Amino acid sequence: MIGKGKVFNPSRLTLARKRRGMTMSRLAKIMDVEPRSVSGWEKGEFGCDQVDELAKALSFPASFFLGEDLEQPHPHSASFRAMSKMTAAQRDMALGSGAIALALNAFIESRFELPAADLPIINGTDPESAAIGLRRQWGLGELPIKNVVHLLESKGVRVFSLAVDTAAVNAFSMWRGNTAFVFLNTMKSAENSRFDAAHELGHLVMHRHGPPQGQSAEREADAFASAFLMPRASLFARRPTFATVDHLIRLKKYWTVSVAALAYRLHAIGAISDWHYRSLFVEISSRGYRTEEPGGSQRETSQVLAKIFAALREDGISKIDIANELCVPVEEIDQLVFGLALTVLAGSRSRGRSNRKRPQLRIVS
């Protein structure tokens, strides 16, 4: 039943349905109604008096369907890594998670001062030059990047994790106004997730103007990530005389990249021949290192969200409180925040942060 003064919002039904990867026909079958009913609800042709049934079928609180319009990422405004490997339904599930992330980010920014975006827009420059230029602008020199997620956050990028049910989506990024967002798949190896973060950074700085679609843009972002994580001069200086896979396993720890990415980069900068690269690639594949990375590194997570949760915990605000305010299942919050804990401690102060000046968070890159 819809409470007094509450109005059913068709756009929220569409978002929830796509977030769950359901077609209209599938939802209609679960609810035992005609498909025409679901279509009519979503088009706003007639009201819905079965909100509780919708909530049960889609695992969203009934209150979710009664809120104002949510800002939703558009498929053409987001860049998806390995876009050719995912279905439209998988893309829509990820975008639905992105819509909840935008609402969560608005909740956070109403309480905290976060860093503004410090990303130059680089147009008409090849990926290698773009990576060199960005490293120079950010004062990174030729050294390895200790933590890509922390670096992005220090430059004003909002970084969230992708939900488990969108595991087919490697990563995606987008601009919303002047705020940049990156979503990372935590089911991948730490090395591959770092590369994905750098890949999405490439999209953010090279492809902001115009939809970053197509294989050409993906290749550019890959080349940017490779050059950004493994600068040509310093990698060339550290290259083995005749690289073996065991050499690469030792060297990858310095750059915190995958064995495959390191071999590819050595070949790209002319440090190994075509034949040598093919031989390395065959051995890497035969050892199973394409699917299971040897000597895995520690997974990167959000420093910003950890600091925010620590401050909220002191104010007695839990994930359940956040989920209730956003009218979403708490699991949706969990899956966006790298599994970070937000357990309210006994004796926490009562909530009052909204009446105080928003604290500024200092991010260490």
DRENMIMI-172213 format. One line per 2 residues: their letters; for each residue x, y, z of N, C-alpha, C. Coordinates in steps of 0.001 Angstrom, whole numbers, plus 500000, padded with zeros to 6 digits. Layout:
# residues N
A) X:Y:Z:X:Y:Z:X:Y:Z ~ ... .
END
This chain:
# residues 365
MI) 500840:498803:500000:500000:500000:500000:500875:501246:500000 ~ 500459:502262:499241:501175:503516:499188:500677:504413:500299 .
GK) 501620:504905:501130:501251:505741:502257:500709:507079:501802 ~ 500073:507754:502735:499488:509054:502457:500583:510036:502036 .
GK) 500322:510744:500945:501269:511723:500450:502394:511126:499621 ~ 502458:509798:499507:503490:509140:498727:502961:508796:497343 .
VF) 503790:508996:496346:503387:508756:494966:504331:507738:494329 ~ 503765:506766:493654:504551:505757:492966:505367:506407:491852 .
NP) 506653:506047:491760:507547:506627:490762:507919:505568:489726 ~ 507415:505668:488500:507693:504659:487471:509175:504483:487168 .
SR) 509937:505571:487190:511353:505477:486835:512120:504617:487833 ~ 511680:504621:489074:512354:503801:490082:512048:502316:489886 .
LT) 510877:502016:489380:510567:500625:489052:511485:500147:487935 ~ 511642:500946:486905:512525:500568:485796:513943:500355:486286 .
LA) 514413:501246:487144:515771:501128:487672:515925:499841:488478 ~ 514985:499570:489381:515072:498374:490225:515007:497098:489382 .
RK) 514129:497109:488380:514001:495917:487528:515309:495654:486777 ~ 515886:496702:486189:517136:496523:485454:518292:496195:486387 .
RR) 518258:496761:487603:519296:496436:488579:519297:494952:488897 ~ 518129:494334:488872:518015:492897:489138:518153:492042:487876 .
GM) 518398:492693:486749:518600:491943:485511:517362:491267:484989 ~ 516201:491834:485270:514932:491228:484866:514331:491926:483654 .
TM) 513688:491134:482818:512852:491695:481766:511469:491988:482351 ~ 510676:492761:481635:509304:493013:482075:508519:491720:482159 .
SR) 508732:490843:481185:508003:489571:481166:508349:488720:482372 ~ 509629:488687:482740:510056:487905:483892:509448:488443:485180 .
LA) 509457:489773:485331:508865:490369:486523:507369:490085:486580 ~ 506705:490193:485426:505269:489931:485387:504964:488490:485802 .
KI) 505803:487551:485374:505594:486144:485712:505768:485917:487205 ~ 506801:486550:487804:507035:486396:489233:505870:486949:490036 .
MD) 505308:488077:489572:504212:488722:490300:502842:488169:489927 ~ 502820:487291:488899:501565:486714:488420:500600:487799:487934 .
VE) 501167:488698:487096:500339:489718:486459:500637:489688:484967 ~ 499829:490404:484198:500058:490487:482767:501278:491369:482473 .
PR) 502085:491009:481473:503220:491868:481093:502788:493302:480797 ~ 501558:493452:480305:501047:494789:480003:500961:495635:481262 .
SV) 500742:495002:482410:500668:495747:483663:502018:496370:484000 ~ 503086:495569:483892:504423:496075:484201:504789:497195:483239 .
SG) 504487:496992:481964:504774:498023:480966:504027:499315:481280 ~ 502776:499189:481667:501974:500365:481986:502482:501085:483219 .
WE) 502943:500321:484228:503499:500948:485433:504756:501744:485092 ~ 505616:501137:484273:506886:501799:483974:506692:503017:483070 .
KG) 505683:502986:482229:505421:504125:481351:504596:505205:482036 ~ 504110:504890:483236:503296:505852:483955:501905:505998:483385 .
EF) 501443:504993:482645:500116:505061:482030:499014:504885:483068 ~ 499349:504152:484132:498406:504026:485246:499204:503724:486509 .
GC) 498601:504007:487645:499287:503835:488918:499449:502375:489288 ~ 500271:502157:490295:500518:500792:490770:500056:500673:492210 .
DQ) 499163:499723:492464:498699:499496:493836:499287:498200:494403 ~ 500361:497703:493770:501005:496477:494229:502478:496728:494577 .
VD) 502713:497829:495266:504087:498204:495612:504740:497153:496508 ~ 504009:496624:497460:504579:495609:498352:504994:494373:497566 .
EL) 504188:493997:496577:504526:492840:495749:505755:493125:494890 ~ 505851:494360:494373:507044:494751:493621:508283:494672:494505 .
AK) 508145:495168:495724:509271:495171:496649:509760:493749:496912 ~ 508839:492836:497094:509216:491449:497344:509872:490821:496119 .
AL) 509327:491082:494940:509834:490478:493713:511220:491001:493353 ~ 511478:492279:493663:512732:492905:493253:513722:493093:494405 .
SF) 513342:492668:495604:514221:492771:496788:514678:494203:497029 ~ 513748:495131:496932:513959:496522:497295:512891:496898:498320 .
PA) 513199:497796:499256:512151:498254:500169:511016:498923:499404 ~ 509803:498785:499898:508661:499419:499232:508871:500925:499116 .
SF) 509536:501523:500096:509761:502968:500076:510615:503406:498896 ~ 511410:502475:498352:512259:502838:497212:511423:503311:496030 .
FL) 510263:502706:495831:509439:502996:494657:508624:504279:494823 ~ 508740:504927:495969:507920:506102:496258:508742:507381:496344 .
GE) 510022:507314:496000:510887:508479:496124:510905:509335:494870 ~ 511684:510404:494938:511881:511276:493775:512729:510549:492733 .
DL) 512800:511121:491537:513642:510544:490494:515090:510473:490971 ~ 515745:509370:490668:517169:509222:490963:517974:509548:489716 .
EQ) 519121:510196:489919:520022:510427:488792:520575:509084:488348 ~ 520467:508812:487060:520886:507518:486557:521928:507687:485454 .
PH) 523014:506901:485507:523999:506958:484427:523376:506499:483114 ~ 523715:507182:482042:523231:506791:480717:524269:505880:480073 .
PH) 523846:504847:479333:524820:503946:478694:525868:504671:477864 ~ 525491:505797:477247:526442:506509:476393:527368:507431:477180 .
SA) 527112:507604:478477:527963:508483:479278:528984:507707:480085 ~ 528934:506381:480022:529842:505540:480802:530729:504726:479870 .
SF) 531984:504574:480244:532907:503733:479480:533017:502395:480192 ~ 532819:501330:479440:532879:499991:480011:534093:499249:479493 .
RA) 534869:498675:480406:536021:497871:480008:535529:496528:479488 ~ 536108:496058:478369:535699:494790:477745:534211:494799:477450 .
MS) 533759:495885:476832:532340:496062:476584:531752:494976:475681 ~ 532573:494437:474768:532068:493449:473825:531715:492132:474497 .
KM) 532197:491922:475735:531980:490641:476411:530747:490631:477305 ~ 530044:491750:477419:528906:491775:478328:527616:492001:477554 .
TA) 526532:491535:478142:525219:491703:477531:524623:493045:477948 ~ 523561:493432:477261:522868:494671:477629:522308:494575:479041 .
AQ) 521844:493390:479428:521298:493212:480782:522381:493392:481828 ~ 523569:492837:481572:524679:492999:482510:525097:494463:482620 .
RD) 525109:495149:481479:525422:496580:481490:524396:497346:482308 ~ 523111:497036:482124:522058:497742:482853:522119:497466:484348 .
MA) 522500:496254:484732:522661:495942:486154:523758:496808:486757 ~ 524870:496953:486021:525972:497778:486513:525567:499243:486589 .
LG) 524834:499719:485593:524381:501107:485604:523391:501352:486744 ~ 522578:500342:487049:521666:500461:488189:522426:500591:489487 .
SG) 523494:499803:489625:524352:499933:490797:524997:501316:490814 ~ 525353:501827:489626:525923:503168:489524:524956:504239:489992 .
AI) 523662:504071:489705:522662:505042:490153:522597:505087:491677 ~ 522693:503922:492303:522690:503883:493769:523967:504518:494305 .
AL) 525085:504308:493603:526347:504935:494012:526262:506454:493937 ~ 525584:506985:492919:525411:508437:492816:524614:508965:494003 .
AL) 523589:508215:494401:522799:508624:495569:523642:508539:496841 ~ 524452:507492:496954:525329:507353:498115:526350:508482:498138 .
NA) 526889:508819:496976:527864:509910:496918:527228:511239:497333 ~ 525982:511472:496918:525281:512697:497327:525101:512720:498845 .
FI) 524777:511565:499426:524654:511454:500881:525975:511823:501548 ~ 527075:511293:501017:528399:511548:501592:528779:513020:501449 .
ES) 528554:513579:500251:528975:514960:500015:528124:515968:500790 ~ 526965:515553:501259:526166:516447:502099:526743:516545:503504 .
RF) 527682:515632:503822:528253:515579:505165:529763:515818:505206 ~ 530435:515640:504085:531887:515751:504055:532338:516566:502849 .
EL) 533457:517282:503035:534099:517981:501930:535113:517027:501299 ~ 534857:516610:500078:535760:515709:499377:536609:516492:498375 .
PA) 537762:515941:497993:538611:516643:497023:537880:516876:495696 ~ 538101:518045:495096:537541:518342:493776:538388:517655:492711 .
AD) 537798:517432:491562:538496:516748:490479:539702:517554:490013 ~ 540838:516884:489915:542072:517487:489410:542580:516631:488254 .
LP) 541740:516491:487243:542077:515680:486080:542077:516575:484835 ~ 543207:516713:484175:543223:517496:482937:542469:516756:481843 .
II) 541911:517491:480932:541260:516884:479771:542249:516906:478617 ~ 542631:515730:478156:543667:515591:477136:543022:515132:475841 .
NG) 542996:515991:474856:542380:515662:473567:543446:515627:472474 ~ 543280:514698:471543:544143:514658:470375:545582:514289:470655 .
TD) 545845:513631:471768:547203:513215:472127:547254:511698:472189 ~ 548350:511110:471710:548455:509657:471765:548561:509204:473214 .
PE) 548137:507977:473515:548086:507514:474906:549422:507581:475632 ~ 550504:507270:474949:551828:507310:475588:552145:508723:476068 .
SA) 551921:509707:475193:552189:511099:475560:551240:511572:476655 ~ 549990:511111:476581:549012:511493:477605:549441:510980:478976 .
AI) 549918:509732:479027:550369:509156:480301:551585:509887:480837 ~ 552532:510196:479960:553729:510927:480381:553342:512306:480902 .
GL) 552447:512992:480171:552030:514328:480570:551309:514341:481899 ~ 550449:513344:482132:549710:513298:483392:550647:512986:484560 .
RR) 551578:512064:484353:552564:511775:485395:553358:513036:485740 ~ 553715:513782:484719:554488:515010:484955:553645:516032:485713 .
QW) 552388:516194:485320:551521:517174:485980:551277:516804:487429 ~ 551166:515521:487713:550910:515069:489078:552190:514852:489876 .
GL) 553357:515118:489286:554620:514999:489993:554988:513582:490366 ~ 554653:512624:489506:554900:511218:489824:556256:510728:489344 .
GE) 556883:511472:488457:558170:511046:487931:558084:509710:487223 ~ 559103:508872:487446:559170:507557:486804:558966:506418:487794 .
LP) 558631:506762:489037:558516:505741:490068:557214:504946:489940 ~ 557191:503715:490464:555936:502947:490492:554883:503664:491331 .
IK) 553629:503451:491000:552524:504033:491767:552149:503042:492865 ~ 552291:503463:494111:552075:502550:495233:550633:502066:495291 .
NV) 549683:502969:495116:548273:502610:495244:547468:503460:494270 ~ 546935:502834:493234:546230:503578:492185:544910:504139:492712 .
VH) 544192:503359:493518:542912:503837:494054:543121:505075:494918 ~ 544108:505055:495791:544378:506213:496636:544792:507419:495796 .
LL) 545570:507184:494746:545977:508277:493871:544754:508912:493214 ~ 543868:508088:492671:542664:508619:492029:541821:509411:493021 .
ES) 541666:508877:494219:540853:509570:495218:541482:510902:495618 ~ 542813:510942:495686:543481:512197:496037:543282:513252:494958 .
KG) 542961:512812:493734:542722:513736:492621:541226:513978:492392 ~ 540417:513589:493369:538997:513903:493319:538115:512889:492628 .
VR) 538653:511737:492252:537841:510698:491618:537124:509908:492702 ~ 535835:509680:492541:535062:508850:493469:535179:507392:493004 .
VF) 535730:506549:493845:535968:505157:493476:535058:504247:494289 ~ 534286:503423:493587:533395:502453:494231:533680:501067:493670 .
SL) 533256:500046:494398:533385:498679:493910:532100:498260:493206 ~ 532244:497321:492291:531090:496793:491571:530440:495676:492371 .
AV) 529130:495570:492246:528392:494524:492937:528796:493149:492417 ~ 528690:492148:493281:529062:490793:492912:528270:490304:491710 .
DT) 526984:490692:491623:526166:490192:490514:526480:490887:489195 ~ 527460:491794:489191:527911:492394:487929:529346:491963:487635 .
AA) 529712:490755:488070:531084:490266:487919:531514:490193:486455 ~ 530547:490097:485532:530894:490056:484112:531392:491402:483607 .
VN) 531149:492462:484378:531610:493798:484005:532959:494031:484677 ~ 533997:494270:483887:535333:494439:484464:535451:495729:485266 .
AF) 534997:496828:484690:535096:498143:485317:534350:499126:484424 ~ 533975:500272:484999:533490:501356:484145:533708:502681:484847 .
SM) 533647:503741:484066:533875:505084:484589:532935:506053:483908 ~ 532788:507234:484511:531908:508248:483933:532157:509584:484610 .
WR) 531779:510624:483920:531724:511972:484486:530272:512312:484766 ~ 530006:512874:485948:528694:513447:486253:528936:514892:486634 .
GN) 528656:515802:485699:529024:517187:485915:530537:517290:485976 ~ 531063:517835:487059:532510:517964:487225:533096:516898:488149 .
TA) 532328:515863:488407:532794:514788:489280:533021:513517:488475 ~ 534191:512911:488683:534541:511680:487975:534304:510478:488877 .
FV) 533800:509392:488296:533529:508162:489028:534222:506993:488337 ~ 534745:506075:489149:535300:504821:488649:534722:503685:489480 .
FL) 534295:502621:488807:533747:501431:489466:534640:500248:489103 ~ 535121:499528:490137:536091:498455:489932:535538:497105:490370 .
NT) 535886:496087:489618:535485:494716:489920:536455:494128:490938 ~ 535961:493799:492116:536815:493258:493174:536963:491742:493086 .
MK) 536365:491126:492071:536509:489690:491887:537790:489352:491118 ~ 538450:490361:490565:539652:490144:489777:540885:490206:490678 .
SA) 542033:489847:490119:543271:489928:490891:543579:491390:491196 ~ 544381:491615:492235:544752:492978:492611:545467:493681:491461 .
EN) 546321:492934:490760:547073:493521:489648:546143:493933:488518 ~ 545196:493074:488173:544271:493395:487086:543338:494540:487473 .
SR) 542965:494602:488741:542099:495688:489194:542842:497027:489131 ~ 544141:497034:489463:544946:498252:489321:544998:498697:487863 .
FD) 545191:497733:486973:545238:498069:485547:543896:498630:485094 ~ 542798:498029:485578:541465:498534:485234:541295:499980:485699 .
AA) 541792:500288:486911:541677:501648:487426:542438:502624:486540 ~ 543639:502235:486114:544423:503095:485225:543769:503198:483847 .
HE) 543183:502106:483385:542454:502104:482109:541302:503116:482158 ~ 540534:503089:483245:539409:504015:483365:539891:505458:483515 .
LG) 541034:505652:484162:541626:506986:484226:541920:507483:482813 ~ 542405:506594:481970:542641:506965:480578:541381:507450:479893 .
HL) 540271:506755:480113:538991:507208:479553:538616:508581:480096 ~ 538785:508782:481385:538360:510037:482010:539115:511238:481451 .
VM) 540408:511065:481181:541194:512208:480718:541231:512325:479199 ~ 541066:511211:478480:541174:511271:477011:539834:511287:476293 .
HR) 538779:510793:476945:537514:510588:476232:536333:511258:476922 ~ 536587:512341:477626:535472:512983:478325:534464:513560:477346 .
HG) 534939:514162:476277:534041:514816:475323:533649:513817:474231 ~ 532436:513311:474344:531967:512302:473411:531954:510945:474068 .
PP) 531032:510078:473664:530909:508762:474292:532129:507892:474018 ~ 532764:507343:475054:533960:506518:474866:533594:505103:474470 .
QG) 533076:504944:473280:532623:503637:472829:533553:503111:471749 ~ 533572:501797:471597:534291:501195:470488:535666:500681:470864 .
QS) 536153:499778:470014:537434:499124:470261:538604:500093:470193 ~ 538512:501121:469362:539597:502093:469264:539829:502797:470600 .
AE) 538742:503243:471238:538858:503907:472540:539377:502942:473600 ~ 538968:501675:473519:539444:500684:474497:540933:500440:474338 .
RE) 541397:500369:473090:542834:500172:472869:543629:501375:473368 ~ 543094:502578:473156:543765:503776:473650:543862:503763:475178 .
AD) 542773:503386:475840:542780:503342:477305:543727:502263:477818 ~ 543807:501131:477120:544764:500086:477496:546199:500593:477370 .
AF) 546486:501257:476243:547837:501777:476016:548182:502835:477061 ~ 547211:503674:477422:547428:504680:478456:547759:504007:479786 .
AS) 546961:503008:480179:547170:502332:481459:548544:501686:481516 ~ 548946:501048:480424:550247:500391:480369:551377:501399:480539 .
AF) 551282:502532:479837:552320:503561:479926:552288:504272:481274 ~ 551118:504452:481835:550987:505150:483114:551557:504324:484254 .
LM) 551319:503011:484232:551781:502144:485312:553243:501737:485137 ~ 553709:501671:483883:555083:501218:483596:555761:502194:482654 .
PR) 556258:503305:483168:556893:504313:482305:558028:503720:481475 ~ 558097:504147:480228:559037:503565:479272:560492:503593:479763 .
AS) 560975:504771:480159:562402:504909:480481:562817:504034:481652 ~ 562046:504065:482735:562446:503296:483911:562251:501796:483695 .
LF) 561234:501414:482947:561044:499991:482654:562175:499482:481768 ~ 562544:500279:480776:563619:499875:479872:564924:499703:480649 .
AR) 565155:500590:481607:566384:500514:482400:566416:499264:483272 ~ 565258:498750:483692:565192:497600:484595:564969:496278:483860 .
RP) 564872:496319:482559:564550:495093:481818:565671:494062:481956 ~ 565345:492766:482043:566365:491720:482043:567025:491636:480662 .
TF) 568247:491125:480626:568951:490980:479341:568174:490066:478414 ~ 567728:488937:478939:566873:488038:478164:565781:487546:479108 .
AT) 564639:488192:479051:563584:487969:480038:562987:486568:479935 ~ 562884:485906:481074:562123:484666:481196:560871:484969:482015 .
VD) 559967:484019:482070:558756:484217:482862:559119:484406:484335 ~ 560126:483677:484810:560542:483836:486203:561112:485229:486455 .
HL) 561823:485772:485477:562282:487158:485581:561087:488098:485735 ~ 560068:487864:484921:558893:488738:484932:558154:488652:486263 .
IR) 558100:487467:486855:557419:487304:488146:558102:488149:489212 ~ 559441:488189:489155:560168:489018:490128:559984:490510:489828 .
LK) 560035:490873:488535:559960:492281:488143:558558:492854:488338 ~ 557537:492044:488180:556160:492533:488300:555860:493069:489694 .
KY) 556585:492555:490699:556357:493012:492064:556767:494472:492240 ~ 557728:494925:491440:558173:496314:491522:557105:497255:490985 .
WT) 556430:496838:489904:555422:497694:489272:554006:497375:489738 ~ 553813:496226:490392:552491:495744:490816:551541:495667:489633 .
VS) 551974:494906:488644:551162:494637:487458:551162:493135:487224 ~ 550323:492676:486324:550286:491251:486012:551484:490865:485147 .
VA) 551816:489580:485171:552901:489076:484331:552596:489343:482858 ~ 551349:489116:482470:550966:489313:481069:551097:490779:480663 .
AL) 550668:491699:481539:550754:493125:481225:552206:493570:481114 ~ 553064:493013:481956:554482:493376:481917:555122:492885:480625 .
AY) 554816:491652:480221:555357:491128:478968:554882:491973:477787 ~ 553612:492330:477803:553057:493146:476716:553764:494502:476638 .
RL) 553992:495123:477792:554623:496440:477819:556082:496368:477352 ~ 556807:495331:477755:558182:495161:477301:558234:495048:475783 .
HA) 557263:494345:475228:557204:494216:473772:556840:495545:473122 ~ 555910:496272:473744:555449:497542:473168:556560:498585:473107 .
IG) 557481:498570:474094:558554:499571:474098:559800:499075:473353 ~ 559707:497897:472723:560814:497380:471936:561910:496714:472733 .
AI) 561606:496348:473991:562620:495707:474833:562752:494223:474535 ~ 561736:493612:473931:561806:492213:473511:561239:492104:472097 .
SD) 561680:491100:471385:561258:490912:469995:559878:490273:469905 ~ 559332:490252:468696:558045:489599:468469:558117:488132:468862 .
WH) 559187:487447:468430:559334:486016:468738:559431:485805:470243 ~ 560235:486636:470898:560406:486518:472344:559080:486722:473073 .
YR) 558330:487709:472637:557037:487988:473270:556085:486809:473091 ~ 556026:486257:471879:555129:485118:471647:555528:483932:472522 .
SL) 556819:483698:472663:557287:482587:473502:556896:482799:474960 ~ 557083:484036:475451:556682:484345:476828:555183:484161:477014 .
FV) 554417:484628:476040:552966:484543:476152:552499:483094:476217 ~ 553107:482235:475392:552747:480814:475408:553043:480206:476781 .
EI) 554208:480525:477347:554561:479959:478650:553675:480526:479759 ~ 553374:481814:479691:552474:482425:480683:551124:481724:480668 .
SS) 550616:481457:479473:549321:480778:479343:549406:479340:479833 ~ 550496:478641:479494:550619:477234:479885:550740:477071:481398 .
RG) 551285:478073:482076:551387:478026:483528:550095:478465:484227 ~ 549132:478897:483455:547858:479311:484033:547854:480707:484603 .
YR) 548852:481516:484232:548962:482859:484794:548023:483860:484141 ~ 547320:483436:483136:546317:484319:482542:545077:484401:483417 .
TE) 544845:483351:484209:543651:483309:485062:543991:483407:486551 ~ 545181:482980:486927:545596:483041:488339:546980:483663:488419 .
EP) 547043:484853:488982:548288:485623:488996:549261:485064:490029 ~ 550535:484821:489644:551513:484334:490620:551955:485453:491559 .
GG) 552173:485101:492822:552659:486089:493777:551751:487287:493887 ~ 550468:487031:494102:549476:488099:494131:549795:489198:495131 .
SQ) 549389:490411:494779:549620:491575:495626:548408:491857:496501 ~ 548578:492759:497460:547472:493132:498334:546465:493957:497553 .
RE) 545199:493630:497730:544144:494334:496996:544012:495764:497486 ~ 543822:496671:496545:543623:498079:496887:542160:498336:497221 .
TS) 541942:499208:498161:540588:499567:498553:540505:501070:498753 ~ 539325:501559:499063:539116:503000:499165:539589:503554:500499 .
QV) 540436:504570:500447:540850:505285:501650:539776:506284:502066 ~ 539140:506911:501071:538100:507904:501358:536937:507266:502105 .
LA) 536443:506142:501598:535299:505502:502236:535647:505003:503637 ~ 536871:504523:503814:537283:504075:505148:537257:505238:506144 .
KI) 537750:506404:505724:537743:507586:506598:536311:508058:506870 ~ 535495:508032:505838:534103:508453:505998:533376:507536:506973 .
FA) 533562:506234:506823:532878:505288:507694:533347:505421:509135 ~ 534634:505725:509312:535132:505925:510673:534445:507128:511320 .
AL) 534270:508205:510545:533609:509404:511075:532128:509145:511326 ~ 531463:508441:510423:530047:508126:510613:529846:507221:511823 .
RE) 530771:506282:512007:530665:505368:513145:530713:506149:514456 ~ 531567:507171:514503:531642:507995:515705:530338:508732:515966 .
DG) 529618:509034:514911:528334:509725:515050:527164:508763:515232 ~ 527468:507466:515334:526411:506498:515561:525602:506173:514320 .
IS) 526172:506403:513145:525462:506129:511885:525991:504830:511301 ~ 525098:503900:511037:525467:502591:510511:525101:502484:509037 .
KI) 525523:501390:508424:525142:501138:507033:523634:501009:506905 ~ 523016:500434:507915:521558:500293:507872:520904:501666:507866 .
DI) 521440:502600:508629:520906:503970:508618:521035:504588:507232 ~ 522206:504390:506604:522418:504935:505260:521449:504289:504275 .
AN) 521330:502960:504347:520430:502245:503441:518995:502710:503630 ~ 518578:502914:504869:517211:503373:505128:516991:504770:504565 .
EL) 517985:505642:504697:517830:506992:504170:517742:506987:502645 ~ 518501:506079:502005:518478:505986:500541:517379:505060:500036 .
CV) 516706:504371:500973:515616:503437:500625:516099:502308:499722 ~ 517259:501738:500058:517806:500613:499292:518193:499508:500265 .
PV) 518332:498274:499789:518801:497200:500670:520221:497497:501149 ~ 520543:497121:502368:521878:497382:502901:522934:496658:502082 .
EE) 522551:495543:501442:523499:494806:500609:524000:495652:499445 ~ 523148:496550:498955:523569:497422:497859:524691:498361:498310 .
ID) 524612:498830:499536:525664:499683:500085:526935:498865:500271 ~ 526793:497678:500867:527946:496805:501113:528766:496588:499848 .
QL) 528077:496312:498759:528780:495918:497551:529405:497093:496810 ~ 529069:498299:497194:529663:499482:496564:530914:499963:497291 .
VF) 531140:499503:498518:532165:500113:499371:533279:499131:499723 ~ 533600:498224:498802:534725:497313:498956:534601:496438:500203 .
GL) 533363:496229:500674:533158:495388:501844:533635:495999:503140 ~ 533872:497320:503154:534329:497973:504376:533264:497886:505465 .
AL) 533702:497694:506689:532772:497558:507807:532337:498925:508313 ~ 531101:498996:508751:530594:500204:509409:529711:499755:510559 .
TV) 530358:499261:511605:529644:498787:512781:529658:499873:513841 ~ 528492:500286:514271:528399:501355:515270:528793:500806:516624 .
LA) 529688:501503:517289:530162:501059:518595:529241:501537:519711 ~ 529179:500751:520783:528393:501165:521941:528970:502455:522505 .
GS) 528097:503368:522884:528564:504630:523440:528880:505670:522401 ~ 528564:505390:521106:528812:506378:520060:527953:507607:520307 .
RS) 528455:508744:519808:527697:509975:519976:526437:509935:519142 ~ 525437:510659:519567:524211:510753:518783:524494:511528:517519 .
RG) 523674:511332:516528:523893:511971:515235:523731:513479:515340 ~ 524724:514179:514844:524622:515629:514851:525518:516250:513821 .
RS) 526157:515439:513003:527117:515935:512034:526469:516854:511022 ~ 525204:516614:510675:524555:517441:509663:524410:518879:510118 .
NR) 524490:519135:511429:524371:520490:511947:525725:521167:512125 ~ 526808:520425:511840:528131:521006:511973:528719:521248:510596 .
KR) 529784:522023:510558:530485:522258:509308:530999:520934:508770 ~ 530844:520723:507464:531274:519470:506875:532787:519317:507007 .
PQ) 533252:518198:507589:534691:518005:507752:535357:517747:506411 ~ 536593:518222:506273:537370:517950:505082:538217:516713:505315 .
LR) 538255:515832:504307:539062:514626:504410:540390:514830:503695 ~ 541468:514468:504371:542786:514562:503763:543134:513202:503180 .
IV) 543394:513168:501880:543679:511910:501196:545164:511828:500921 ~ 545767:510714:501305:547188:510496:501069:547341:509629:499836 .
S) 547973:510156:498790:548104:509394:497540:549247:508388:497616 .
END
